[in-house]
Amino acid sequence: MLGALALPMLSAATASAGPAAVSAASASSCSSAPPLRYEVHAQAVTIRSKASSKSTALGVLYKSHTFSVDKKSGNWLYITDKTTGVKGWVSGTYVNRDVRMRLD
């Protein structure tokens, strides 16, 4: 069958193990992990001096460049580009945030 997803079979003993089977690593809080990174998904995004598309351009980040966000204002993200040291605002329209899932 094409496109089928194969999942491992669980034995009755494994399935009935319940919460006691949860390891200490998976029981840790997601909030204790480092902040999630953002990535440019457009061809490029301009770093600006203010949270406005009419403000002065300070630099450019290209597709797949990752960065962390210091603060937010509406759909604008204040960043520090670690590779160049440039600090400024980028539009959230052109970036994606990494996803972290917690399964318990």
C-alpha positions, 0 to 999 in steps of 0.5 A: 500500500503506497503512502501508508504510515507504519506504527510499532505494535504495542503489547498489552503489557506495554500499553497497560504500563501507564504513567509509571513507564514515563521516563524522567527525561520525558517528564521534564518541562518544555519551559526548561528547554532553550528558547525556540529559534526562528527561521526565514522562509521568504527569499530574504527579510530586511532588518529594520531600525523600527517596527515599521516597513518604512523605517531604515534598513539595517541589514538582510537575512536570507532564506533558512537563516535562523535567529532568536527573538529578544522581544515582540511588538505586534507582528514585528520581532526584535532580533540580534543577528549572531553572525553580524551583530546587527540588532533590529526589527523583522516582520513576522510575516516572513519567518517561521518559528520552530515547533516543540511538542511534548507528548505525555 
